[in-house]
């Protein structure tokens, strides 16, 4: 059974930083694309960043490029996202996701992913 568990959210002032973590168990972690998404009430879930299973190529949405950094530690089955220069617009529930199947490229399409965590809340005050 695959389990995806996020942690690291919280309340931070604008300009501050947070690091989100996501542990994934029940699959061969190194073979899966991984992504971070976020969602606010009444809006669709949007892709923030993702990382491929091979080569570690990373992708970012325009809204976070230059401020957020996604990384993975395959030895620890853990995905990270370092978030710097946070803005009130970054306030959202953040979700970690693992690919629907092994050996596929990451994307910002939610249909790419078959395993989701419960989310961790990030709140940025102005």
N, C-alpha and C positions, 0 to 999 in steps of 0.2 A: 504494500500500500504506500503510495507516494504522499509525503507530507511536506508542506511548504510553510515555513514560519518566519514572519518578519519581526524585526525589532528595531529600536533606535529612534522612533518618532518622539515627538514632544513639542513643547512650547518654547519658542525662541524669538528674540527680537530681530527686527529687520537688520540685515547686514551680518547676522550670525551664521553659524554653521551647525550642521548635524550630519551624522553618518548612519545610514540605514544598513542593516544586515539582513540576510535571508539565508536560512539553512534549508536545504532540500535533502530529503532522505527517500529511499525506496526506488531510486533509479541510478544509472551510471552517470553521475553528475557531469563528468567531463565531456560527455557525448551530446549534451543538450544546450540549445540556445536558451538564453535567459533574458528577461526584460523587467523593467520597472514601469509601472503605469500609475496614473493618479486619477482621482475622481472627486468631484464636488457635487453636492446635492443638486439634482435636476440637470446635470450635464453627463455627457457620455464619458466613458473611461478613455483616457488619452495616453498614448505612449510617450514616455519621457526619455528613456534610454534603453539600449539593448546591447548584448554582447554575443558574438557568435561562439559556437562550440569549438571551432577549430581556428587557430590563428589569433583568436582574441580580438578580432576587429570590433570596434565599438561605434555606436550611432547615437545621436542626440537630437531631440527636438530643438527647433530654433529658440524656443523660449528658455531653455536651460543651457544651451551650448556655451562653453566657456566658464560656467559656474558649477556644473555637476560633473562628477567623474564616476563612471561605472567600472567595476573590476570584479574579478572572480578568483577564488582560491580553490582549485580543484582538489587539493589535498584535504581541505577542510569542508568540502561540499557547501561552500558559502559564497554568496553573492553580496557585493557591497555597492553602496552609492554614497559618495562623499558630496555633500551639498554645501556650497559656500555662497556667500553674498545673497542670502535668502531674502526674498521679497514677500510682502503680504499675499501677492497673487500665487505664490507657491503653496499656500494653505490648501490642504487636500488630504484625503485618505490615500496612502501610497500602497500599491500592491506589487508583489513580486510574482513572476510567472515563469514556468519552465515549458519548453517546447512540447507541442502535441506528440511529437515523436522524435527519436534520435536523429542526428545528422541532417537537420534542416537549418536553414539560415534564420537568423533573428529578423524580426520586423516590428513595426508598430501596429500591426493588425492583430486584434485580440484573437482571431481564429487560428493564429500561428501557435497559440499556447493552449495546453491541455490541463495544466496544473497551476492552481492559484492559491495564494495565501489568503488569510483573513484580513490583512491590511494593518497598517500602522498609521496613526494620525499624526500629521505634521501641521502645526499652527504657527504662523509667523505674525507677530504683532508689529504694528507700525509705531 
